């Protein structure tokens, strides 16, 4: 799908947590930065997973982000969008390129809900 076909009509907050130093005891000190971005959340079709307790349907949430954002695994995405109102960890990022060009069209990120 192309961005102009699907529309980025949702909004999310992308949060990064970066180690910025250590305190006097050697424990890491973190700096948190946030950026609001347009996006589109998608609930992917469920898949069946076999566990010891039986078969379970697992649904996955993903988000499409514009090429102007910086996103990486381990960042957090927060949403107030109905049906997606949650905090998610980014577990995978895939850059989607324009056909016949080496330019990023958008990013598709797999998400895991933070519980």
Protein Blocks (a to p, Z undefined) as FASTA:
>chain_A
ZZklnopabccdddddddfbdcfkopacddddddddddddddddddddddfkbccddddd
dddddfkbccdehiacddfbehiaccdddfbdcddddehiacdfbdcddddddZZ
